[in-house]
Amino acid sequence: MAAVPDPTGVDVGRADAQGYAADWARAVRRLGFVPLSAAETERLLLAHTLRLAQALRAEPFSVRPAEEVGRALVEAHLTEPRALEWSLRALGDDFPQRVLTADDRPVDLTRRIAAVQGGLAAGFARALRDRTFTQQERIARSAWQARDEVEQALRDSEARFRAVFTGAAIGIGIAGVDGQILDVSQAFADMLGYSIEELCETNVAGLFHPDDTAGMWELYQELIEGKHESARAEKRYYRKDGSVVWTNLVVSLIRHDDGRPRFTVAMIEDITERYELQQRLLFQASHDPLTGLPNRTLFFETLGRVLDTAGAGQRVGVCFLDLDGFKAINDSLGHDLGDRLLVVIGRRLAECVADHGHLVARMGGDEFVILVDGGAGTADAVAVAEAALAAVAAPVHVGDQQLAVSASVGIVDCPAAETTASELMKAADTTLYWAKAAGRGRWAVYDPERSARDIARSALVAGLPAALDRGEFVVHYQPIVSLLEGTMLAVEALVRWEHPELGLIGPDRFIGLAEETGLIVGLGEWVLRQACQDAERWWREFPEAQLVVSVNLAARQADDPAIVETVADVLATSGLPAELLQLELTESAVMGSAGEPLRSLHRLAALGVRLAVDDFGTGYSNLAYLRRLPIHCLKLAGPFVEGIRADGTDVVADHRDERIVDALVRLAHALELWVTAEAVETGVQAERLRALRCDTGQGRYFGAPAPADVITARLRGGVAA
């Protein structure tokens, strides 16, 4: 039999001490809660097993080790009674056979086993009793200590409450559920200017401000009825001297143990200075600091409230006013004088509508707005605008300066139910722009149809850059025909916009927009390249036609220093001979050319490109200057050709226009220039132009602008018109 080290330090022989300890550990864990892990439990019980085995064979025999094992089990919290029962039974049943060898068993083993069982049970019981007594003593001591602490806490709480009540900077008051004041702090009395005794003879209802009595009493009534635990409000009180104090009031309900309301505790803080500061800040946040008028924030709040509360059929109007030329006053006389002028204007505007109660606000800069609430219609809004213009137009004396000021006004009036604040002001801003565009000192009334046109125009402006990137533009060509022979000598390239929503749009709707936005340079270059590519194909397929393509150059293109390089690159890229390209410039652009633009014209002519003056006769024709330009062709303006009518309804005008055309043709021929008549609509016009020796003509009589394949088909069929 192997020797097992005993925790006491003595080697003990054993048959199956470790197996017995493992069975003991499993039984203990099965029968009750064990605060140790399985391995820890088994190690602990192995030590106790070895100790019990040593006690059984010890000489002299003693049960003390068994008692110590019983106590150790309690100290290890192995106190489940069923576990003790199993331990005692196992100790008598198989402990000797499993743990002791035959040589180790004493003669009186049965007596010793019984004694060990009794010692183990006795040690277990005494330890359990001692622990129970200790716990009971600890509980009793804790209870007495808790009672002492509660009593001390109550004394401390009462002392703290009294210290807070008497020394707090805020006022504290206690009142019964009937509203009768029971006690107040000195700070409460000082705040309202009463003595403590006077307040204790008062009901809280007597302290309420008249303007909020109903609401406050209702709130207080709900509180004392137990519907709320506390209430908070900012309210006014009258001091004893009649002055007003603004306070932050918090009232809490104190209940009986059974939940019934007992009394109320109020804490009141004087916030008069803070309230007055808030009012000043609120005024500053909602009013213009310069003129003192409501600012745009307050205006939009008021307008939104008017629109939200408007009844059926109620109208609302806005007069949006902007001073004319105010920037010039600021720049010439200084911002200080400009600010003083704005103060005077703001006061005049407020005074001129004061009798009607209309709101006047400063929107910023030199912009003011008048809200016409409850007017009978546009006539009322116009009357307000005219009164405002008259008030502004009166001479203004600022310092030693007398200023004459005018303004423009945009007027919008509509049913309140049909608009929103943003839509109303957007319309007013648009209408103000119309008034300014018409001249100074004017008003304009909003026109939905005009606005729709402007919006459509803006939409086209916004869509132009993307349209060019997406390839939505196409080029159509209008024939230019020889009036003498009837053959097609040239075509004019005219750009069209294939809009994805509006369909095919003519140049009259977007060329001006492209010029305003600067996109005309990119668009013009694209038209030039496309026209030259088409013309090069015609030249290769129909070389005998020698068809010239005429492309319009906008003023911005002509002024572009890179125009010569652009044209040269287009010719080189397309392969079109330079003599088959004609560039058209307006008369005003050509006649105003000087410096670099004039040099560009000569450089273009040096490339071999033909140059034509479009709409000749509509501008100022400096003939001496014209003869110095490298021009090849004059295109007579359409109005002169249109005057040569076939119906003869205005013979005088007809003869006058014919004489003008005759003079222009003679002038052009004298300058050795080719002449093209535009807007030829009838055969009679063509005959008269031929009689006047005009060289070529274009117009619907000879063919409307058409895609390139139509021109190709016409060339295949012959060049005759």
C-alpha positions in Angstrom: 0.0 0.0 0.0 1.4 3.3 -1.0 1.9 6.1 1.6 -0.1 9.3 1.2 1.3 12.6 2.7 -1.0 13.7 5.5 -1.8 17.5 5.8 -0.5 17.2 9.4 2.8 16.1 8.1 2.5 12.4 9.1 2.5 9.8 6.4 -0.6 7.6 6.6 -1.1 4.3 5.0 -4.4 3.9 3.1 -6.1 1.6 0.8 -8.4 4.1 -1.1 -8.4 7.4 0.8 -8.5 9.5 -2.4 -11.3 7.5 -3.8 -13.3 7.8 -0.6 -12.7 11.6 -0.5 -13.9 11.8 -4.1 -17.1 10.0 -3.3 -17.6 12.2 -0.2 -17.1 15.3 -2.3 -19.6 14.2 -4.9 -22.2 13.4 -2.2 -21.7 16.7 -0.6 -22.1 18.6 -3.8 -25.2 16.5 -4.8 -27.0 17.1 -1.5 -26.6 20.8 -1.0 -24.9 24.1 -2.0 -21.1 24.0 -1.9 -19.3 27.4 -2.2 -16.1 25.6 -3.6 -15.2 24.1 -6.9 -15.3 20.3 -7.3 -11.5 20.1 -7.2 -11.3 22.3 -4.1 -14.0 20.3 -2.3 -12.2 17.1 -3.1 -8.9 18.4 -1.8 -10.5 19.6 1.4 -12.3 16.3 2.1 -9.2 14.3 1.3 -7.4 16.1 4.1 -10.3 15.4 6.5 -10.4 11.7 5.4 -6.7 11.3 6.2 -7.1 13.1 9.5 -10.0 10.8 10.5 -8.0 7.7 9.5 -5.1 8.9 11.6 -7.5 9.5 14.6 -8.9 5.9 14.4 -5.5 4.3 14.7 -3.9 6.8 17.0 -2.7 5.7 20.5 -3.9 6.9 22.8 -7.3 7.3 21.0 -9.0 10.7 21.1 -12.2 12.0 19.4 -10.8 15.6 19.4 -9.6 15.3 15.7 -13.2 14.2 14.7 -14.7 17.2 16.5 -12.2 19.5 14.7 -13.2 17.9 11.3 -16.9 18.6 12.2 -16.1 22.2 13.0 -14.0 22.5 9.8 -16.9 21.4 7.7 -19.1 24.2 9.2 -16.3 26.7 8.7 -16.1 25.6 5.0 -19.9 26.2 4.8 -20.6 22.5 4.2 -23.6 22.8 6.5 -26.3 20.9 4.6 -27.9 18.4 7.1 -28.2 15.6 4.5 -24.5 15.9 3.8 -23.7 15.4 7.5 -26.0 12.4 7.5 -24.2 10.9 4.5 -20.8 11.6 6.1 -21.7 9.8 9.4 -23.3 6.8 7.6 -20.3 6.4 5.2 -17.9 6.7 8.2 -19.5 3.7 9.8 -20.2 1.6 6.7 -17.2 1.5 4.5 -14.6 3.9 5.8 -12.5 1.3 7.6 -12.5 -1.1 4.6 -11.5 1.6 2.1 -9.1 3.7 4.1 -7.5 1.4 6.6 -5.6 -1.8 5.9 -6.0 -4.8 8.0 -2.7 -4.1 9.8 -3.9 -0.5 10.6 -7.2 -1.5 12.2 -7.2 -1.4 16.0 -8.9 -4.1 18.0 -11.6 -1.8 19.3 -12.3 -0.4 15.8 -16.1 -0.6 16.2 -16.0 1.4 19.4 -13.7 4.0 17.9 -15.8 4.4 14.8 -18.8 5.2 16.9 -16.8 7.6 19.0 -15.5 9.3 15.8 -19.0 9.6 14.4 -20.2 11.2 17.7 -17.2 13.5 17.8 -17.8 14.6 14.2 -21.5 15.2 14.9 -20.7 17.1 18.1 -18.1 19.3 16.5 -20.4 20.0 13.6 -23.3 20.9 16.0 -21.2 23.1 18.3 -19.7 24.9 15.4 -23.1 25.5 13.8 -24.5 26.7 17.2 -21.5 29.0 17.7 -22.0 30.5 14.2 -25.7 31.0 14.9 -25.0 32.8 18.2 -22.4 34.9 16.5 -24.8 35.8 13.7 -27.6 36.6 16.1 -25.3 38.8 18.1 -24.1 40.6 15.0 -27.7 41.1 13.9 -28.7 42.5 17.2 -25.7 44.8 17.3 -26.4 46.0 13.8 -30.1 46.7 14.6 -29.1 48.8 17.6 -26.5 50.6 15.6 -29.0 51.2 12.7 -31.5 52.6 15.2 -28.9 54.9 16.7 -27.8 56.0 13.2 -31.5 56.7 12.2 -32.1 58.8 15.3 -28.8 60.7 14.7 -29.7 61.1 11.0 -33.1 62.5 12.0 -31.5 64.9 14.4 -28.9 65.9 11.7 -31.6 66.2 9.0 -33.7 68.5 11.2 -30.7 70.6 12.0 -29.7 70.8 8.4 -33.3 71.7 7.4 -33.5 74.4 10.0 -30.1 75.7 8.9 -31.2 75.7 5.3 -34.6 77.1 6.1 -33.2 80.0 8.1 -30.1 80.7 6.1 -31.0 80.0 2.5 -30.6 82.8 0.0 -33.9 81.7 -1.7 -37.2 82.0 0.1 -38.8 78.9 1.6 -42.4 78.8 2.8 -44.7 76.1 4.2 -48.4 76.2 3.8 -51.3 73.9 4.7 -53.5 72.3 2.1 -56.0 75.1 2.6 -53.4 77.6 1.4 -52.8 79.1 4.8 -49.1 80.0 5.3 -47.6 78.1 8.3 -44.0 79.3 8.2 -41.7 81.2 6.0 -37.9 81.9 6.0 -36.5 85.4 6.5 -35.4 85.4 2.9 -39.0 84.8 1.8 -40.3 87.7 3.9 -37.5 90.0 2.7 -38.2 89.2 -0.9 -41.8 90.4 -0.7 -41.2 93.1 1.9 -43.4 91.6 4.6 -42.5 90.4 8.1 -42.6 86.7 8.9 -45.6 87.3 11.2 -47.5 89.2 8.5 -47.0 86.4 6.0 -48.1 83.7 8.5 -51.4 85.5 8.7 -51.8 85.3 4.9 -53.2 82.8 2.5 -51.1 82.0 -0.6 -53.9 83.0 -2.9 -53.5 86.6 -1.6 -50.0 86.7 -3.0 -50.9 85.8 -6.6 -50.5 88.4 -9.3 -53.8 89.5 -10.8 -52.7 88.6 -14.4 -52.0 85.0 -13.5 -54.3 84.3 -10.6 -56.7 81.9 -12.4 -53.9 79.8 -13.8 -51.8 79.7 -10.7 -54.7 78.9 -8.4 -55.8 76.0 -10.7 -52.2 74.7 -10.6 -52.0 75.0 -6.8 -55.4 73.4 -6.4 -54.3 70.3 -8.5 -51.2 70.1 -6.4 -53.0 70.0 -3.0 -55.5 67.5 -4.4 -52.6 65.2 -4.9 -52.7 65.2 -8.7 -49.1 66.3 -8.9 -46.1 65.8 -6.7 -44.6 69.2 -7.6 -45.1 72.2 -9.8 -42.7 74.7 -11.3 -43.4 78.1 -12.8 -42.1 81.6 -13.4 -44.5 84.1 -11.9 -44.9 87.6 -10.6 -45.7 88.7 -7.1 -46.5 92.1 -5.7 -44.2 93.4 -3.0 -45.7 95.1 -0.1 -44.7 98.5 -1.6 -46.6 97.6 -4.8 -43.6 96.9 -7.0 -43.4 93.7 -9.0 -40.9 90.9 -8.4 -40.4 88.0 -10.9 -39.7 84.7 -9.3 -38.8 81.1 -10.1 -41.3 79.1 -8.0 -41.1 75.4 -7.1 -43.9 73.9 -4.9 -43.7 70.4 -3.6 -46.4 68.3 -1.9 -45.7 66.6 1.4 -48.0 63.7 2.2 -49.1 61.8 5.3 -48.0 58.2 5.8 -51.2 57.0 4.3 -50.7 59.2 1.2 -53.1 62.0 2.0 -51.8 65.5 1.2 -50.4 67.1 4.4 -48.8 70.5 3.4 -46.8 72.2 0.7 -43.3 73.5 0.6 -42.5 76.4 -1.7 -39.1 77.5 -2.7 -39.0 80.9 -4.4 -36.1 82.6 -6.1 -35.9 86.3 -7.2 -35.2 86.3 -10.9 -36.2 89.9 -11.6 -32.8 91.0 -13.0 -32.5 87.8 -15.1 -36.0 88.2 -16.4 -35.4 91.8 -17.5 -32.1 90.7 -19.1 -34.0 87.9 -21.0 -36.5 90.4 -22.2 -33.8 92.7 -23.4 -32.0 89.9 -25.2 -35.3 88.7 -26.7 -35.9 92.2 -28.0 -32.4 92.3 -29.4 -32.8 88.9 -31.0 -36.0 89.9 -32.7 -35.3 93.5 -33.6 -32.8 95.3 -35.8 -30.1 97.0 -33.6 -29.8 100.0 -36.0 -33.4 101.0 -36.7 -35.2 99.3 -33.8 -37.6 97.7 -36.3 -38.5 94.0 -36.2 -35.9 92.0 -37.9 -36.4 89.2 -40.5 -36.7 86.5 -37.7 -39.6 88.3 -36.1 -41.1 89.1 -39.5 -41.2 85.5 -40.6 -42.5 84.4 -37.2 -45.3 87.0 -37.5 -46.0 86.0 -41.1 -46.1 82.3 -40.3 -48.6 83.0 -37.4 -50.8 85.1 -39.7 -50.8 82.3 -42.4 -51.5 79.6 -39.8 -54.4 81.4 -38.2 -55.9 83.0 -41.3 -59.6 82.5 -41.8 -61.4 81.5 -45.0 -61.1 84.2 -47.6 -58.5 86.2 -45.7 -55.8 87.9 -47.8 -52.2 88.7 -47.0 -49.9 91.1 -48.8 -46.3 92.0 -48.7 -44.5 95.1 -49.9 -40.8 94.4 -50.3 -38.9 97.7 -50.5 -35.3 98.3 -51.5 -33.6 101.7 -51.6 -32.3 102.8 -55.1 -28.6 103.6 -55.3 -28.0 103.1 -51.6 -24.5 101.6 -52.2 -23.5 104.8 -54.0 -24.5 106.8 -50.9 -22.4 104.5 -48.6 -19.4 104.6 -50.9 -19.5 108.4 -51.4 -20.6 109.7 -48.1 -19.6 106.9 -45.7 -21.3 104.1 -43.8 -22.0 106.3 -40.8 -24.2 108.7 -42.8 -25.7 105.7 -44.6 -26.7 104.1 -41.3 -28.3 107.4 -40.1 -30.2 107.5 -43.4 -31.5 104.0 -42.8 -32.7 105.0 -39.3 -34.7 107.9 -40.8 -36.2 105.7 -43.6 -37.1 103.0 -41.0 -38.9 105.6 -38.8 -40.8 107.1 -41.8 -41.9 103.7 -43.0 -43.2 102.8 -39.5 -45.0 106.1 -39.2 -46.7 105.9 -42.6 -48.5 102.7 -41.8 -48.9 103.1 -38.0 -52.6 103.9 -38.3 -53.2 100.7 -40.1 -51.2 98.5 -37.7 -49.1 96.9 -40.5 -45.8 95.4 -39.4 -42.6 97.1 -40.8 -39.4 95.1 -40.6 -35.8 95.5 -41.8 -34.7 92.5 -43.7 -31.1 93.6 -43.9 -28.9 96.1 -45.7 -31.3 98.6 -47.4 -34.2 96.2 -47.6 -37.5 96.7 -45.7 -40.7 94.8 -45.8 -44.3 95.7 -44.9 -46.7 93.0 -43.9 -50.3 94.0 -45.1 -52.5 91.8 -42.9 -56.2 91.7 -43.6 -56.2 93.9 -46.7 -59.2 93.8 -49.1 -57.0 93.1 -52.1 -54.2 94.2 -54.3 -55.4 97.8 -54.3 -54.8 98.0 -50.5 -51.3 96.7 -50.9 -50.6 99.1 -53.8 -51.9 102.0 -51.6 -49.4 100.9 -48.8 -46.6 100.8 -51.4 -47.3 104.2 -52.7 -47.5 105.6 -49.2 -44.1 104.0 -48.5 -42.6 105.4 -51.7 -43.9 108.9 -50.8 -42.4 108.7 -47.3 -39.0 107.6 -48.7 -39.0 110.2 -51.5 -39.3 113.2 -49.1 -35.8 115.0 -48.8 -33.8 113.6 -45.9 -31.5 115.9 -43.9 -28.6 113.9 -42.3 -26.1 116.2 -40.6 -25.3 118.9 -43.1 -26.4 116.8 -46.1 -29.7 116.8 -47.8 -30.3 113.6 -49.7 -32.9 112.7 -52.3 -33.8 109.0 -51.9 -36.0 106.8 -53.9 -37.0 103.1 -53.6 -38.4 100.2 -55.6 -41.2 98.1 -54.2 -42.3 94.5 -55.1 -46.0 93.9 -54.2 -47.5 90.5 -53.6 -51.1 90.0 -52.5 -53.0 86.7 -52.4 -55.4 84.6 -50.3 -53.5 83.4 -47.2 -54.7 79.8 -47.7 -53.0 79.6 -51.1 -49.4 80.4 -50.1 -46.6 79.8 -47.6 -44.1 82.3 -46.1 -41.3 81.1 -48.3 -43.4 81.3 -51.5 -44.7 84.7 -50.6 -41.3 86.2 -50.0 -39.8 84.5 -53.1 -42.6 86.1 -55.2 -42.0 89.5 -53.4 -38.2 89.3 -54.2 -38.9 88.4 -57.8 -41.4 91.3 -58.1 -38.9 93.7 -56.5 -36.4 92.7 -59.2 -39.0 93.6 -61.9 -39.6 97.0 -60.3 -35.9 97.8 -60.2 -35.4 96.7 -63.8 -38.2 99.1 -64.8 -36.4 102.1 -63.2 -36.2 104.0 -59.9 -39.0 105.0 -57.6 -41.5 102.4 -59.0 -43.6 99.5 -57.7 -44.5 96.3 -59.5 -47.3 93.8 -58.7 -46.5 90.1 -58.9 -47.6 88.4 -62.1 -47.7 84.6 -61.9 -47.4 84.2 -65.7 -44.4 86.4 -65.9 -42.9 84.6 -63.0 -43.5 81.3 -64.7 -41.6 82.6 -67.8 -38.8 83.7 -65.6 -38.7 80.4 -63.9 -38.6 78.6 -67.2 -35.9 80.9 -68.4 -33.9 80.1 -65.2 -34.4 76.4 -65.8 -33.0 76.8 -69.3 -30.0 78.7 -67.9 -29.4 76.0 -65.3 -29.7 73.2 -67.9 -27.4 74.7 -70.5 -24.0 73.4 -69.2 -25.3 69.8 -68.8 -27.1 69.9 -72.1 -23.8 70.6 -73.9 -22.1 67.8 -72.0 -24.9 65.4 -72.8 -24.9 66.3 -76.5 -28.4 67.6 -76.6 -27.6 70.3 -79.2 -27.9 69.7 -83.0 -27.1 71.9 -86.0 -29.6 72.6 -88.8 -28.7 74.3 -92.0 -30.6 76.9 -94.0 -29.8 77.2 -97.8 -28.2 80.4 -99.2 -29.2 80.5 -102.9 -27.9 82.6 -105.8 -30.6 85.0 -106.9 -29.3 85.0 -110.4 -28.8 81.3 -111.1 -31.0 79.7 -108.4 -28.2 77.4 -107.2 -27.4 76.7 -103.6 -24.0 78.3 -102.9 -23.9 78.1 -99.1 -25.7 77.1 -96.0 -26.0 78.9 -92.6 -25.4 76.7 -89.5 -28.1 77.3 -86.9 -28.0 75.5 -83.6 -31.1 73.9 -82.0 -31.5 72.4 -78.5 -33.2 69.0 -78.4 -34.5 69.4 -74.8 -35.5 66.1 -73.2 -38.8 67.7 -71.8 -39.5 70.7 -74.0 -38.6 69.2 -77.4 -36.7 71.1 -80.1 -36.0 74.7 -78.9 -34.9 77.4 -81.3 -31.9 79.6 -80.7 -34.0 82.7 -79.9 -34.8 81.0 -76.5 -31.3 80.1 -75.3 -28.6 81.9 -77.3 -29.1 85.1 -75.3 -28.9 83.0 -72.1 -25.7 81.4 -73.3 -24.2 84.8 -74.0 -25.2 86.0 -70.5 -23.6 83.0 -68.8 -20.5 82.9 -70.9 -21.4 79.4 -72.2 -21.7 80.8 -75.7 -17.9 80.4 -76.2 -18.0 76.6 -75.6 -21.3 76.2 -77.5 -20.1 78.3 -80.4 -16.9 76.2 -80.7 -19.0 73.0 -80.7 -21.3 74.4 -83.5 -18.2 75.5 -85.5 -16.7 72.0 -85.2 -19.9 70.2 -86.1 -20.6 72.5 -89.1 -17.1 72.1 -90.4 -17.3 68.3 -90.1 -20.6 68.3 -92.1 -19.2 70.7 -94.7 -16.1 68.6 -95.1 -18.3 65.6 -95.9 -20.3 67.6 -98.5 -17.0 68.8 -100.0 -15.7 65.3 -100.4 -19.0 63.9 -101.8 -19.9 66.9 -103.9 -16.7 68.7 -104.8 -18.3 70.5 -107.7 -20.8 72.3 -105.5 -18.1 74.1 -103.5 -20.7 74.6 -100.8 -19.8 77.2 -98.2 -20.9 76.8 -94.6 -21.6 80.0 -92.7 -21.3 80.0 -88.9 -22.2 82.8 -86.5 -19.6 84.1 -84.1 -21.0 85.7 -80.9 -19.4 88.9 -79.7 -17.7 87.0 -76.8 -16.2 84.6 -79.3 -14.9 87.3 -81.5 -13.3 89.0 -78.5 -11.7 85.8 -77.3 -7.9 86.1 -77.9 -7.8 82.3 -78.8 -10.4 82.6 -81.6 -7.9 82.4 -84.4 -6.1 79.3 -82.9 -9.6 77.7 -82.4 -10.6 78.3 -86.0 -7.3 77.0 -87.3 -7.6 73.9 -85.2 -11.1 73.2 -86.4 -10.1 73.5 -90.0 -7.1 71.3 -89.5 -9.1 68.7 -87.6 -12.0 68.6 -90.0 -10.0 68.9 -93.2 -12.3 71.6 -94.6 -10.7 74.1 -97.0 -10.6 77.5 -95.3 -12.4 79.2 -98.3 -15.4 77.0 -97.7 -15.9 78.5 -94.2 -17.6 81.8 -93.6 -17.8 83.4 -90.1 -20.7 85.8 -89.5 -20.4 88.7 -87.0 -23.0 91.2 -86.0 -22.6 94.7 -87.3 -22.2 96.1 -83.8 -19.5 93.6 -83.0 -17.6 94.3 -86.2 -17.9 98.1 -86.1 -16.8 98.2 -82.4 -13.7 96.1 -83.1 -10.5 97.7 -82.1 -7.1 96.6 -80.8 -6.8 92.8 -80.4 -10.3 92.0 -81.8 -9.5 93.9 -85.0 -6.1 92.1 -85.3 -8.0 88.8 -84.8 -10.3 89.6 -87.8 -7.3 90.2 -90.0 -5.6 87.0 -88.8 -8.8 85.1 -89.6 -9.0 86.5 -93.1 -5.3 85.6 -93.5 -6.3 81.9 -92.8 -8.5 82.1 -96.0 -11.7 82.2 -94.0 -14.6 84.4 -95.4 -16.0 87.0 -93.0 -19.5 88.4 -93.2 -21.4 91.2 -91.4 -24.8 89.9 -90.2 -27.9 92.1 -89.8 -26.2 94.9 -91.7 -28.1 98.2 -91.5 -29.5 97.9 -88.0 -26.6 99.4 -86.2 -24.3 102.4 -86.7 -22.6 101.9 -90.1 -19.3 103.7 -90.1 -18.5 103.3 -93.8 -15.0 104.6 -93.6 -14.3 102.1 -90.9 -16.1 99.3 -92.8 -13.8 99.6 -95.8 -10.8 98.9 -93.6 -12.1 95.6 -92.4 -11.3 92.3 -94.1 -15.0 91.7 -94.8 -16.2 89.6 -97.8 -20.0 89.7 -97.4 -22.8 91.9 -96.1 -26.0 90.2 -95.0 -28.9 92.7 -95.2 -31.1 92.8 -92.1 -34.4 91.0 -92.3 -36.7 94.1 -91.6 -35.6 95.7 -94.9 -36.4 92.6 -96.9 -39.7 92.1 -95.1 -40.7 95.7 -96.1 -40.6 94.6 -99.8 -44.1 93.1 -99.5 -46.1 91.4 -102.2 -49.6 92.7 -101.1 -48.8 96.4 -101.7 -50.8 97.4 -98.6 -48.3 100.1 -97.7 -46.8 101.4 -101.0 -44.9 104.3 -99.4 -43.2 102.0 -96.9 -42.6 99.4 -99.6 -40.8 101.9 -101.9 -38.8 103.3 -99.0 -37.5 99.8 -98.0 -36.8 99.0 -101.6 -34.7 102.2 -102.0 -32.8 101.3 -98.8 -32.0 97.9 -100.0 -30.9 99.3 -103.4 -28.6 101.7 -101.6 -27.1 99.1 -99.4 -26.5 96.7 -102.4 -24.8 99.5 -104.3 -22.7 100.4 -101.3 -21.6 96.8 -100.8 -20.7 96.3 -104.4 -18.8 99.6 -104.4 -16.8 98.1 -101.5 -16.4 94.9 -103.6 -18.5 92.9 -101.1 -20.9 90.1 -101.7 -24.6 90.8 -100.6 -27.0 88.3 -99.0 -30.6 89.2 -98.3 -32.1 87.5 -95.2 -35.8 86.6 -94.5 -36.8 86.1 -98.1 -40.3 84.6 -97.7 -42.0 85.1 -101.2 -41.2 84.8 -104.8 -42.0 88.5 -105.3 -39.4 89.4 -102.7 -36.9 87.2 -104.5 -37.7 88.8 -107.9 -37.3 92.3 -106.5 -34.0 91.5 -104.9 -32.8 89.9 -108.1 -33.8 93.1 -109.9 -31.8 95.1 -107.4 -28.8 92.9 -108.2 -28.6 91.4 -104.8 -26.3 88.4 -105.0 -27.8 85.7 -102.8 -30.8 85.2 -100.5 -31.9 83.0 -97.7 -35.3 82.5 -96.1 -38.2 80.1 -96.1 -38.8 80.7 -99.8 -35.5 78.9 -100.5 -35.8 76.4 -97.6 -36.3 76.3 -93.9 -33.4 75.2 -91.6 -33.1 71.4 -91.8 -30.8 68.6 -90.6 -27.6 67.8 -92.5 -29.1 64.8 -94.2 -31.7 67.0 -95.9 -28.9 69.2 -97.3 -27.2 66.1 -98.5 -30.3 64.9 -100.3 -30.7 68.3 -101.9 -27.1 68.2 -103.1 -27.6 64.8 -104.6 -30.7 66.1 -106.5 -28.8 69.1 -107.8 -27.8 72.4 -106.4 -30.7 74.4 -108.0 -33.2 75.9 -105.5 
